[in-house]
Amino acid sequence: MKKLLYILISALIVSSCTSKNFDEPDPVLLASLGGSAKASFEQAAADARALANADTNNYDAFYKLAEAEVYLYIFGFHSREESLPAARDAFERMWKVDSLSSSSLKLKAIFSFLDWNWKDTEIYLIKSIAADPGNLNARHWYSLYLAAMGRLDEAMMQSDSIVPRDPEGNYEVGRGSLLYFARRNGEMRDLMIRASERDTSMPWAYDWLGMAYCELEDYDRSVETYHKAFRLSDGTPEVGAGLGHALGLAGAYGAAREIADYYELVAENNCIPPVQRAFIHIGIGDHDKALELLEQAYRERSWFLIFMNVEPWYDPIRTDNRFLDIVARMNYPEFPQASTESIRPISFSAEAAPGWTALMERTSGWFGADGIFTIPLDGREVQQDKRKKTLFVFSDTYIGEVENNVPKPGNVMVNNSTAWMSGCDPDPLKISFRYNTLGDGSPASYFVPDNEASGPGEYFWLGDGFVNQEKDNTLYLFAYHVHKTGPNVFDFAATNVALLKIKNPSRDGLKNYEQTATGLGYVHPVHGRVYFGSGIFVNTEEAEAPDPDGYVYIYGIMEGRKSLIAARIRPADIEQFDQWTFWNGTGWSPHKEDAAPICDAVSNELSLNPSGDGRYLLTFTVMGLSEKIGIRVGESPVGPFGEIHEVYTCPEYAEKGLFPYNAKAHYHLSKPGELLVSYNTITLNFWEDIQQDATIYHPRFIWVRYK
């Protein structure tokens, strides 16, 4: 039978008449239908099945089996009926072993995605990322979901969170797909060129590069690139469909039809997804046949239909009523758009603030830290008061001696430290860096968990704080209970939140403090891990806020989508947690579980400050860990907030491979129309890198000007 097909294809090629001179599809490759690629997935499934049969509690085996069967389906090698029942069975078995792991939650989301259950897809992807923020595959799937829903800006932000954690480029092709859906074709082309150069044997980079050339109407390069992808993938039909589409757009109708006709011929006995065949017919211009195949794909609940709303290759038929009818039946959810900045637009510019950065470049004692918050010790958020005294609070801090940028042996890390400054200028003579010491003089953290929510092995990272003028100028700081979950720099979990109370704060008076468990760290059933203390805005007359309402606003984050949330309380009642209220999207609720996302893609530490014209500026690192510093403009302390203004690209990622995070503004150290903004940097191999280069780990500063 195969020999007969070879003869048939050869005859078709000889008899074809194309309007342009392109290489015809290789008949042997065409007939292979991706045999070697398919076989590798099938072998992975068989190996995992053997391990699972040998041990019914082997979680990893069931996970690998479910994943292999899913990939056989989404790559188009097996039909839904062939793969998904086996995949679901393996998933149900692993779910019984562990239903709380990030991998289990991710697979549950994927099955929801394949079933077009949009709501559950997002819920379980958020839960998966919350269970393991370092699960890049879960973040990748979430970016695909967001793209399919038409939330392309959010999809790119999720992808941005992957890039600094993916030095080997394992998710470059996935990012390329998002650029494709976002129609950023030049960027997609450049990224896929880099990916294909990184691994010249990987067909999928060439596949997406062919798409980029197609969208850029460079059909000669598109066809050439697709031929290469077709060879490397052993004739995988998904790639063959792209080749056929490109040939059709290039005017090589005969060669395109050969592929379409062959896939039509063998589809009865082989899995050739109808969407792939439809792409070829769109390229040829046979829209009726393409729409007929898309209707078939809808009946089959095809994976390949999920991206209908954003797939550029559907553009020639996008306004056809038959296409619109299928889209309507997909029941995509509608999402609210970001607020427009209704008063008037704000423009931003930014530049480095080297004087402030130099203040943090030290070689003796305190030589590096993150988590920088600045607190005016008089409790008044007044800009450029030369008499102002400021407390800086830091989290993980290195103490030791540095020579030629290299820490000397014997340096140590403590989990929190401080600095005390007079005035508003970066004068090294007016700032004193301090850390706690034990009786023998060895460095120690000022604050250590010791309350009813404390667990073994925990330590405190510090959140924001303020001096409470209604409580005798007592300093209140939020502190996160943190513990390590593994050996790597991102292997940690923040669980509970404590409130620290320091009366009469001074350089030598921080050791005496009280701490209270707040209950403000918890897991939301939809949005994942939640904690408050990421930023504080004191909106009172005593703090000299421009439009006071008498409340302290305490901001927090929902980890799933890096969502901003808010609570508020009268300063005098700060310790009365049963009197706190939480923004639920329309009003204030007494129940913390009612807290609702205000906007997404913010960082774990951030700031909110008045803009000077009745609005508010929310400053953060986009997606928490990226080279982009963002500002959203809001109409109140709880929004609505407008789009993200990416005001600055931190150069350290491109120049030194450092990952920026947790940007925030320091309002009282700024000037009207300007914000002094800090950010931190770190590396993936931080524990080794810090011992070679002390400069990788200290706050950096920029000036952001707005008008």
C-alpha positions as CSV (number, residue, x, y, z in Angstrom):
1,M,0.0,0.0,0.0
2,K,2.8,2.4,0.9
3,K,4.6,1.7,-2.4
4,L,1.4,2.5,-4.3
5,L,1.1,5.8,-2.4
6,Y,4.7,6.7,-3.4
7,I,3.8,6.0,-7.0
8,L,0.7,8.1,-6.7
9,I,2.5,11.0,-5.2
10,S,5.3,10.8,-7.8
11,A,2.7,10.9,-10.6
12,L,1.0,13.9,-9.0
13,I,4.2,15.8,-8.9
14,V,5.1,15.1,-12.5
15,S,1.7,16.2,-13.7
16,S,1.4,19.3,-11.5
17,C,1.7,22.7,-13.0
18,T,2.8,25.5,-10.6
19,S,2.8,29.2,-11.4
20,K,6.2,29.6,-9.6
21,N,9.3,27.5,-9.5
22,F,9.5,26.0,-6.0
23,D,10.8,22.6,-4.9
24,E,7.9,20.2,-4.8
25,P,7.3,18.3,-1.5
26,D,9.4,15.2,-1.1
27,P,7.0,12.2,-1.7
28,V,8.8,10.0,0.8
29,L,8.6,12.6,3.5
30,L,5.0,13.3,2.7
31,A,4.1,9.6,3.1
32,S,6.1,9.3,6.3
33,L,3.6,11.5,8.2
34,G,6.2,12.3,10.8
35,G,6.9,8.7,11.6
36,S,10.1,9.1,13.6
37,A,8.7,12.1,15.6
38,K,5.5,10.1,16.3
39,A,7.5,7.0,17.3
40,S,9.5,9.0,19.8
41,F,6.3,10.1,21.6
42,E,4.9,6.6,21.4
43,Q,8.1,5.2,22.9
44,A,8.0,7.7,25.7
45,A,4.4,6.6,26.4
46,A,5.2,2.9,26.3
47,D,8.2,3.4,28.6
48,A,6.1,5.3,31.1
49,R,3.3,2.8,30.9
50,A,5.7,-0.1,31.7
51,L,6.9,1.8,34.8
52,A,3.3,2.6,35.9
53,N,2.2,-1.0,35.5
54,A,5.1,-2.1,37.6
55,D,4.2,0.4,40.4
56,T,0.7,1.7,40.7
57,N,2.0,4.5,43.1
58,N,4.7,5.7,40.7
59,Y,3.6,9.3,40.3
60,D,6.3,10.3,37.9
61,A,5.5,7.4,35.6
62,F,1.8,8.3,35.4
63,Y,2.7,11.9,34.9
64,K,5.0,11.1,32.0
65,L,2.4,8.7,30.5
66,A,-0.3,11.4,30.6
67,E,2.0,14.0,29.2
68,A,3.2,11.8,26.3
69,E,-0.4,10.9,25.3
70,V,-1.4,14.6,25.4
71,Y,1.5,15.5,23.2
72,L,0.7,12.8,20.7
73,Y,-2.7,14.4,20.4
74,I,-1.7,18.1,20.3
75,F,1.0,17.4,17.7
76,G,-1.6,15.8,15.6
77,F,-0.1,12.2,15.6
78,H,-3.1,10.6,17.4
79,S,-6.8,11.5,17.3
80,R,-8.6,12.7,20.4
81,E,-10.2,9.2,20.8
82,E,-6.8,7.5,20.5
83,S,-4.9,9.5,23.1
84,L,-7.1,11.4,25.6
85,P,-8.7,8.4,27.3
86,A,-5.3,6.9,28.1
87,A,-4.1,10.3,29.1
88,R,-7.0,10.9,31.4
89,D,-6.7,7.4,33.0
90,A,-3.0,8.1,33.8
91,F,-3.9,11.5,35.1
92,E,-6.6,10.2,37.5
93,R,-4.1,7.7,38.9
94,M,-1.4,10.4,39.5
95,W,-4.1,12.6,41.0
96,K,-4.9,10.0,43.6
97,V,-1.2,9.9,44.6
98,D,-0.8,13.7,44.8
99,S,-3.5,16.2,43.9
100,L,-1.8,19.2,45.3
101,S,1.5,19.3,43.3
102,S,2.1,21.9,40.7
103,S,2.4,19.2,38.0
104,S,-1.0,17.7,38.9
105,L,-2.7,21.0,38.9
106,K,-1.1,21.9,35.5
107,L,-2.3,18.7,33.9
108,K,-5.8,19.2,35.3
109,A,-5.7,22.7,33.6
110,I,-4.5,21.2,30.3
111,F,-7.4,18.7,30.2
112,S,-9.8,21.6,30.9
113,F,-8.1,23.5,28.1
114,L,-8.6,20.6,25.7
115,D,-12.2,20.4,26.7
116,W,-12.7,24.1,26.1
117,N,-13.5,24.7,29.8
118,W,-12.0,28.1,29.9
119,K,-12.8,29.0,33.5
120,D,-11.3,25.9,35.0
121,T,-8.3,26.1,32.8
122,E,-7.3,29.5,34.3
123,I,-8.2,28.4,37.8
124,Y,-6.0,25.4,37.8
125,L,-3.1,27.1,36.0
126,I,-3.1,29.8,38.6
127,K,-3.1,27.1,41.3
128,S,-0.3,25.3,39.6
129,I,1.9,28.4,39.4
130,A,1.0,29.3,43.0
131,A,2.1,25.8,44.1
132,D,5.4,26.2,42.3
133,P,6.3,29.7,41.0
134,G,9.3,28.1,39.3
135,N,7.2,25.7,37.2
136,L,8.0,27.3,33.8
137,N,5.9,24.8,31.9
138,A,2.9,25.9,33.9
139,R,3.7,29.5,33.1
140,H,4.1,28.6,29.4
141,W,0.7,26.9,29.3
142,Y,-0.8,29.9,31.1
143,S,0.7,32.2,28.4
144,L,-0.9,30.0,25.7
145,Y,-4.3,30.1,27.5
146,L,-4.1,33.9,27.8
147,A,-3.2,34.2,24.1
148,A,-6.1,32.0,23.1
149,M,-8.5,34.2,25.1
150,G,-7.2,37.2,23.3
151,R,-5.4,38.6,26.3
152,L,-2.2,39.0,24.4
153,D,-0.6,41.7,26.6
154,E,-1.0,39.4,29.6
155,A,0.3,36.4,27.6
156,M,3.5,38.3,26.8
157,M,3.9,39.4,30.4
158,Q,3.6,35.8,31.5
159,S,6.2,34.9,28.8
160,D,8.4,37.8,30.1
161,S,8.4,36.0,33.5
162,I,9.8,32.9,31.9
163,V,12.6,34.5,29.9
164,P,15.0,35.3,32.7
165,R,14.5,31.8,34.2
166,D,15.2,30.1,30.9
167,P,18.8,30.6,30.0
168,E,18.9,27.6,27.7
169,G,16.0,28.9,25.6
170,N,13.7,25.9,26.1
171,Y,10.6,28.2,25.8
172,E,11.8,30.3,22.9
173,V,9.5,28.6,20.4
174,G,6.6,29.0,22.8
175,R,7.4,32.7,23.0
176,G,7.6,32.8,19.2
177,S,4.0,31.5,19.0
178,L,2.8,34.4,21.3
179,L,4.6,36.9,19.1
180,Y,2.9,35.3,16.1
181,F,-0.5,35.6,17.7
182,A,0.3,39.2,18.7
183,R,1.4,39.9,15.0
184,R,4.8,41.0,16.1
185,N,6.2,39.3,13.1
186,G,9.6,40.9,12.9
187,E,10.3,40.1,16.5
188,M,9.1,36.6,16.0
189,R,11.4,36.1,13.0
190,D,14.4,37.4,14.9
191,L,13.7,35.1,17.9
192,M,13.2,32.0,15.7
193,I,16.4,32.7,13.8
194,R,18.2,32.7,17.2
195,A,16.4,29.6,18.3
196,S,17.2,27.7,15.1
197,E,20.8,28.7,15.3
198,R,20.9,27.5,18.9
199,D,19.7,24.1,17.8
200,T,20.0,23.5,14.1
201,S,18.3,20.1,14.4
202,M,15.0,21.3,16.0
203,P,12.2,21.4,13.4
204,W,9.8,23.5,15.5
205,A,11.9,26.6,15.4
206,Y,12.1,26.4,11.6
207,D,8.3,25.7,11.5
208,W,7.5,29.0,13.4
209,L,10.2,30.8,11.4
210,G,8.4,29.7,8.2
211,M,5.3,31.3,9.7
212,A,7.1,34.5,10.4
213,Y,8.4,34.8,6.9
214,C,4.9,34.0,5.6
215,E,3.4,36.8,7.6
216,L,6.1,39.1,6.4
217,E,5.2,38.1,2.9
218,D,8.7,36.8,2.2
219,Y,7.3,33.7,0.6
220,D,10.6,32.5,-1.0
221,R,12.2,32.3,2.5
222,S,9.0,30.9,4.0
223,V,8.9,28.0,1.6
224,E,12.6,27.3,1.9
225,T,12.4,27.3,5.7
226,Y,9.3,25.1,5.7
227,H,11.1,22.5,3.5
228,K,13.8,22.4,6.1
229,A,11.3,22.0,9.0
230,F,9.5,19.3,7.0
231,R,12.7,17.3,6.5
232,L,13.8,17.7,10.2
233,S,10.3,16.6,11.4
234,D,10.3,13.6,9.1
235,G,7.2,14.9,7.3
236,T,5.1,15.8,10.3
237,P,1.6,16.8,8.9
238,E,1.5,19.9,11.1
239,V,4.6,21.2,9.4
240,G,3.4,19.9,6.0
241,A,0.3,22.0,6.4
242,G,2.4,25.1,7.0
243,L,4.4,24.2,3.9
244,G,1.2,23.8,1.9
245,H,-0.1,27.1,3.2
246,A,3.1,28.9,2.3
247,L,3.2,27.4,-1.2
248,G,-0.4,28.5,-1.8
249,L,0.4,32.1,-0.8
250,A,3.5,32.0,-2.9
251,G,1.4,31.1,-6.0
252,A,2.6,27.5,-6.2
253,Y,-0.9,26.2,-6.3
254,G,-0.1,22.8,-7.8
255,A,2.5,21.9,-5.2
256,A,0.2,23.1,-2.4
257,R,-2.7,21.0,-3.8
258,E,-0.5,17.9,-3.9
259,I,-0.1,18.1,-0.2
260,A,-3.8,18.9,0.4
261,D,-4.9,16.0,-1.9
262,Y,-2.5,13.6,-0.3
263,Y,-3.7,14.4,3.2
264,E,-7.3,14.1,2.0
265,L,-6.4,10.7,0.6
266,V,-4.8,9.3,3.7
267,A,-7.0,11.0,6.4
268,E,-9.4,8.2,6.5
269,N,-6.8,5.8,8.0
270,N,-4.4,8.3,9.6
271,C,-4.7,11.2,12.0
272,I,-4.5,14.3,9.8
273,P,-6.3,17.0,11.8
274,P,-8.8,18.9,9.7
275,V,-7.5,22.3,10.9
276,Q,-4.1,21.5,9.4
277,R,-5.8,20.6,6.1
278,A,-7.9,23.8,6.3
279,F,-4.7,25.9,6.5
280,I,-3.6,24.6,3.1
281,H,-6.9,25.4,1.5
282,I,-6.8,28.9,2.9
283,G,-3.4,29.4,1.4
284,I,-4.7,28.2,-2.0
285,G,-7.8,30.4,-1.7
286,D,-10.4,27.6,-1.4
287,H,-12.3,29.1,1.5
288,D,-15.4,26.9,1.2
289,K,-13.3,23.7,1.6
290,A,-11.4,25.4,4.5
291,L,-14.7,26.2,6.3
292,E,-16.0,22.8,5.8
293,L,-12.9,21.3,7.5
294,L,-13.2,23.8,10.3
295,E,-16.7,22.7,10.9
296,Q,-15.5,19.1,11.1
297,A,-12.8,20.2,13.5
298,Y,-15.5,21.8,15.7
299,R,-17.4,18.5,15.8
300,E,-14.2,16.7,16.8
301,R,-13.5,19.4,19.5
302,S,-10.0,19.8,18.0
303,W,-7.2,21.2,20.0
304,F,-6.2,23.3,16.9
305,L,-9.4,25.3,17.1
306,I,-8.6,26.8,20.5
307,F,-6.6,29.7,18.9
308,M,-9.3,30.7,16.4
309,N,-9.7,34.2,17.9
310,V,-6.0,35.1,17.4
311,E,-4.7,32.8,14.6
312,P,-3.5,35.2,11.7
313,W,-4.0,32.5,9.1
314,Y,-7.7,32.7,9.6
315,D,-7.8,36.3,8.6
316,P,-9.0,35.7,5.0
317,I,-12.1,34.0,6.3
318,R,-12.5,35.9,9.6
319,T,-15.5,37.9,8.5
320,D,-17.3,34.9,6.9
321,N,-20.5,34.2,8.8
322,R,-19.7,30.5,8.9
323,F,-16.4,31.2,10.6
324,L,-18.1,33.7,13.0
325,D,-20.7,31.0,13.9
326,I,-18.0,28.6,14.9
327,V,-16.3,31.3,17.0
328,A,-19.6,32.0,18.7
329,R,-20.0,28.4,19.6
330,M,-16.6,28.2,21.2
331,N,-18.0,30.4,24.0
332,Y,-14.8,32.4,24.7
333,P,-15.2,34.4,27.9
334,E,-15.2,38.2,27.8
335,F,-12.7,40.1,30.0
336,P,-12.9,43.6,31.2
337,Q,-10.5,46.0,29.7
338,A,-8.1,48.2,31.6
339,S,-9.4,51.6,32.5
340,T,-8.5,54.5,30.2
341,E,-6.8,57.3,32.0
342,S,-9.7,59.7,31.7
343,I,-8.3,62.9,33.2
344,R,-5.5,63.4,30.7
345,P,-2.6,61.2,29.6
346,I,0.7,61.1,31.5
347,S,4.0,60.7,29.7
348,F,7.0,59.1,31.3
349,S,10.8,59.3,30.8
350,A,13.5,57.6,32.9
351,E,17.2,57.6,33.4
352,A,19.7,56.0,35.8
353,A,20.3,57.7,39.2
354,P,24.0,56.8,39.6
355,G,24.4,58.8,42.8
356,W,21.8,56.8,44.6
357,T,23.1,53.5,43.2
358,A,26.6,54.4,44.4
359,L,25.2,54.8,47.9
360,M,24.6,51.0,47.9
361,E,28.0,50.0,46.5
362,R,29.9,49.1,49.7
363,T,32.9,47.1,50.5
364,S,32.9,46.8,54.3
365,G,30.2,45.5,56.6
366,W,26.9,45.7,54.8
367,F,27.7,45.1,51.2
368,G,24.5,43.9,49.5
369,A,20.8,43.3,50.1
370,D,17.3,43.3,48.6
371,G,13.8,44.2,49.7
372,I,14.5,48.0,50.1
373,F,11.6,50.1,51.6
374,T,12.1,53.6,52.8
375,I,10.0,55.0,55.7
376,P,9.9,58.7,56.9
377,L,10.5,58.6,60.6
378,D,8.2,61.5,61.2
379,G,5.3,59.7,59.5
380,R,4.9,62.5,57.0
381,E,5.1,61.8,53.2
382,V,6.4,65.2,52.3
383,Q,8.8,65.5,49.4
384,Q,12.2,67.0,49.6
385,D,12.2,68.0,53.3
386,K,15.9,68.5,54.0
387,R,15.3,67.8,57.7
388,K,13.8,64.4,56.9
389,K,15.1,61.3,58.6
390,T,14.5,58.1,56.8
391,L,14.7,54.4,57.8
392,F,15.7,51.9,55.1
393,V,14.6,48.3,55.6
394,F,16.2,45.4,53.7
395,S,15.6,41.7,53.6
396,D,18.4,39.1,52.8
397,T,21.6,41.0,53.5
398,Y,25.3,40.1,53.1
399,I,27.8,41.2,55.7
400,G,31.6,41.0,55.2
401,E,34.6,42.5,53.5
402,V,34.9,43.0,49.7
403,E,38.1,43.5,47.7
404,N,38.1,44.1,44.0
405,N,34.4,43.4,43.9
406,V,35.0,39.9,45.4
407,P,33.7,39.1,48.9
408,K,36.4,37.8,51.2
409,P,35.9,34.4,52.9
410,G,33.8,34.6,56.1
411,N,31.0,36.8,54.7
412,V,27.6,35.8,56.0
413,M,24.0,36.4,55.1
414,V,21.3,37.7,57.6
415,N,17.6,37.9,56.7
416,N,17.0,41.6,57.5
417,S,18.9,44.8,58.1
418,T,18.5,48.6,58.1
419,A,20.0,51.9,57.2
420,W,19.4,55.4,58.7
421,M,19.7,58.5,56.6
422,S,19.4,62.3,57.2
423,G,18.2,64.6,54.4
424,C,17.0,63.7,50.9
425,D,20.3,63.5,48.9
426,P,22.5,60.5,48.4
427,D,25.3,61.6,50.6
428,P,27.4,58.7,52.0
429,L,28.3,60.8,55.0
430,K,24.6,61.0,56.0
431,I,23.7,57.3,55.9
432,S,24.6,54.6,58.3
433,F,24.0,50.9,57.5
434,R,23.2,48.7,60.5
435,Y,22.6,45.1,61.2
436,N,22.0,43.2,64.4
437,T,24.7,41.4,66.3
438,L,24.8,38.6,68.8
439,G,26.7,38.7,72.1
440,D,29.9,37.6,70.4
441,G,29.6,40.3,67.8
442,S,28.6,38.0,65.0
443,P,26.0,39.3,62.5
444,A,22.3,38.4,63.0
445,S,18.9,39.3,61.8
446,Y,17.0,42.0,63.7
447,F,13.6,40.2,63.4
448,V,13.0,36.4,63.8
449,P,9.6,34.6,63.7
450,D,8.4,33.8,67.1
451,N,4.6,33.9,67.1
452,E,1.7,31.5,67.0
453,A,2.0,31.1,63.2
454,S,5.7,30.4,63.2
455,G,7.1,27.1,61.9
456,P,10.5,25.4,62.1
457,G,13.2,26.8,59.9
458,E,11.4,30.0,59.1
459,Y,12.9,33.5,58.8
460,F,11.5,37.0,58.1
461,W,11.6,39.0,54.9
462,L,10.4,42.5,55.5
463,G,7.5,44.1,53.7
464,D,6.5,47.8,53.8
465,G,5.9,49.7,57.0
466,F,5.0,53.2,58.3
467,V,5.3,55.3,61.4
468,N,1.9,55.5,63.0
469,Q,1.3,59.0,64.4
470,E,-1.9,57.9,66.0
471,K,0.0,55.3,68.0
472,D,2.7,57.5,69.5
473,N,4.9,57.3,66.4
474,T,5.2,53.5,66.7
475,L,6.9,51.9,63.7
476,Y,4.8,49.1,62.2
477,L,6.4,46.7,59.7
478,F,4.9,43.7,57.8
479,A,7.1,40.6,57.8
480,Y,6.7,37.5,55.8
481,H,7.3,34.0,57.2
482,V,9.6,32.4,54.7
483,H,11.2,28.9,54.5
484,K,13.4,27.2,52.0
485,T,11.9,24.4,49.9
486,G,15.1,23.3,48.1
487,P,18.7,24.3,47.3
488,N,18.2,26.8,44.5
489,V,17.7,30.6,44.9
490,F,14.0,30.5,44.0
491,D,13.3,27.4,46.1
492,F,11.3,29.2,48.9
493,A,7.8,29.7,50.1
494,A,6.3,32.7,51.9
495,T,3.3,31.6,53.9
496,N,2.1,33.7,56.9
497,V,2.4,37.4,57.5
498,A,3.3,39.0,60.9
499,L,3.0,42.6,62.0
500,L,6.0,43.9,63.8
501,K,5.6,46.8,66.4
502,I,8.6,48.9,67.4
503,K,8.1,51.7,69.8
504,N,10.6,54.6,69.6
505,P,12.5,53.3,66.6
506,S,16.1,54.3,66.6
507,R,19.5,52.9,65.3
508,D,20.0,51.0,68.5
509,G,16.4,50.5,69.5
510,L,15.1,47.9,67.0
511,K,15.9,44.8,69.1
512,N,12.9,45.4,71.3
513,Y,9.8,44.7,69.3
514,E,6.5,42.8,69.4
515,Q,5.2,40.6,66.7
516,T,1.7,39.4,66.0
517,A,0.3,36.8,63.6
518,T,-2.1,38.5,61.2
519,G,-3.8,35.8,59.2
520,L,-3.0,37.9,56.1
521,G,-1.1,35.1,54.4
522,Y,-3.5,32.4,53.0
523,V,-4.4,30.4,49.9
524,H,-7.3,31.7,47.9
525,P,-9.3,28.9,46.2
526,V,-9.1,30.6,42.8
527,H,-6.1,33.0,42.8
528,G,-3.6,31.0,44.7
529,R,-1.2,32.2,47.5
530,V,-2.1,35.6,48.9
531,Y,-0.2,37.9,51.3
532,F,-0.4,41.5,52.3
533,G,2.3,44.0,53.1
534,S,3.7,44.5,49.5
535,G,3.2,48.2,49.8
536,I,1.6,50.8,52.0
537,F,-0.1,54.2,51.3
538,V,-1.0,56.3,54.3
539,N,-3.9,58.4,53.2
540,T,-4.3,60.6,56.2
541,E,-4.1,64.3,57.0
542,E,-1.3,63.6,59.5
543,A,0.7,62.0,56.7
544,E,-0.1,65.1,54.6
545,A,-1.7,63.0,51.8
546,P,-3.2,65.3,49.1
547,D,-6.7,63.8,49.3
548,P,-7.0,62.1,52.7
549,D,-9.7,59.8,53.7
550,G,-8.3,58.7,57.1
551,Y,-7.2,55.2,56.1
552,V,-4.0,53.3,55.7
553,Y,-4.1,51.2,52.5
554,I,-2.1,47.9,52.7
555,Y,-1.5,46.3,49.4
556,G,-0.9,42.6,48.7
557,I,-0.5,40.2,45.9
558,M,-2.2,37.1,44.6
559,E,0.6,35.0,43.2
560,G,-1.3,33.3,40.4
561,R,-1.5,36.3,38.0
562,K,0.6,38.6,40.1
563,S,-2.6,40.5,41.0
564,L,-2.7,43.6,43.2
565,I,-5.1,43.4,46.1
566,A,-5.9,46.0,48.8
567,A,-7.0,46.2,52.4
568,R,-7.6,49.3,54.6
569,I,-7.9,50.3,58.2
570,R,-7.9,53.4,60.4
571,P,-4.3,53.9,61.7
572,A,-5.5,53.8,65.3
573,D,-7.0,50.3,64.7
574,I,-4.0,48.8,62.8
575,E,-3.7,46.0,65.3
576,Q,-7.5,45.1,65.3
577,F,-7.4,42.7,62.4
578,D,-11.1,41.9,62.8
579,Q,-11.8,45.5,61.8
580,W,-9.8,45.4,58.6
581,T,-11.8,45.6,55.3
582,F,-10.8,44.2,51.9
583,W,-11.5,45.6,48.4
584,N,-13.8,43.1,46.6
585,G,-14.0,44.9,43.3
586,T,-17.0,47.1,44.1
587,G,-16.7,47.9,47.8
588,W,-15.1,47.0,51.1
589,S,-15.8,43.6,52.7
590,P,-14.9,42.5,56.3
591,H,-13.8,39.1,54.9
592,K,-10.3,38.7,53.6
593,E,-11.5,35.8,51.3
594,D,-13.5,38.4,49.4
595,A,-10.4,40.3,48.3
596,A,-10.5,40.7,44.5
597,P,-7.8,41.4,41.9
598,I,-7.5,45.1,41.1
599,C,-5.0,44.6,38.2
600,D,-2.4,42.0,37.2
601,A,1.3,41.6,36.4
602,V,2.6,43.5,39.4
603,S,5.5,42.6,41.6
604,N,5.7,41.2,45.2
605,E,7.0,44.5,46.4
606,L,5.6,47.8,44.9
607,S,4.5,51.3,45.7
608,L,1.5,53.5,45.3
609,N,1.9,57.3,45.4
610,P,-0.1,60.4,44.5
611,S,0.6,61.8,41.0
612,G,-0.1,65.5,41.9
613,D,-3.2,65.8,39.8
614,G,-5.7,63.7,41.7
615,R,-4.5,60.3,40.4
616,Y,-2.2,57.6,41.7
617,L,1.0,56.0,40.3
618,L,1.4,52.3,40.9
619,T,5.1,51.3,40.4
620,F,6.4,47.8,40.1
621,T,8.5,45.3,38.1
622,V,6.3,43.9,35.4
623,M,5.4,40.3,36.3
624,G,7.6,40.5,39.4
625,L,10.8,39.3,37.7
626,S,11.7,41.0,34.4
627,E,13.8,43.8,33.0
628,K,10.8,46.0,32.7
629,I,9.7,48.6,35.3
630,G,6.1,49.5,34.9
631,I,3.7,52.2,36.1
632,R,-0.1,52.1,36.0
633,V,-2.1,55.2,36.5
634,G,-5.1,54.9,38.8
635,E,-8.1,57.0,39.6
636,S,-8.2,56.1,43.3
637,P,-6.0,54.1,45.7
638,V,-7.9,51.0,44.5
639,G,-8.1,52.0,40.8
640,P,-9.3,51.4,38.3
641,F,-5.8,51.4,36.8
642,G,-4.9,51.9,33.2
643,E,-2.5,50.1,31.0
644,I,1.1,49.4,32.0
645,H,3.6,52.1,31.0
646,E,6.9,50.3,30.6
647,V,9.0,53.2,31.7
648,Y,12.4,51.6,31.9
649,T,14.4,48.6,30.7
650,C,16.9,47.6,33.3
651,P,20.2,47.1,31.5
652,E,21.6,44.5,33.9
653,Y,19.8,41.6,32.3
654,A,21.3,42.2,28.8
655,E,24.7,43.3,30.1
656,K,25.3,40.8,32.9
657,G,22.5,38.3,32.9
658,L,21.1,39.7,36.2
659,F,17.4,39.3,36.8
660,P,15.7,42.6,38.0
661,Y,12.8,42.4,40.5
662,N,10.6,44.3,43.0
663,A,10.8,47.9,41.7
664,K,9.1,50.6,43.8
665,A,9.1,54.3,44.2
666,H,10.4,56.3,47.2
667,Y,8.0,59.2,47.3
668,H,9.4,61.4,50.1
669,L,12.9,61.2,48.6
670,S,11.5,62.3,45.2
671,K,10.7,65.7,43.8
672,P,7.3,66.9,42.3
673,G,7.0,65.4,38.8
674,E,9.7,62.8,39.6
675,L,9.9,59.5,41.3
676,L,13.1,57.9,42.7
677,V,12.6,54.2,41.9
678,S,14.7,51.3,43.1
679,Y,15.0,47.7,41.9
680,N,16.9,44.7,42.9
681,T,19.0,42.1,40.9
682,I,19.8,38.5,41.3
683,T,21.0,35.4,39.3
684,L,19.9,31.8,39.0
685,N,23.2,30.5,40.4
686,F,23.1,33.2,43.1
687,W,24.8,31.3,46.0
688,E,27.9,30.7,43.8
689,D,27.8,34.0,41.9
690,I,27.6,36.2,44.9
691,Q,30.9,34.8,46.2
692,Q,32.6,35.9,42.9
693,D,31.0,39.3,42.4
694,A,29.5,41.4,45.2
695,T,28.1,43.9,42.7
696,I,25.3,41.6,41.5
697,Y,23.3,42.1,44.7
698,H,22.5,45.6,45.8
699,P,19.6,48.0,45.0
700,R,19.8,50.1,41.8
701,F,18.0,53.4,41.3
702,I,16.5,55.4,38.5
703,W,14.7,58.7,38.1
704,V,11.3,58.5,36.5
705,R,9.9,61.8,35.3
706,Y,6.3,62.3,34.4
707,K,4.1,65.1,33.1
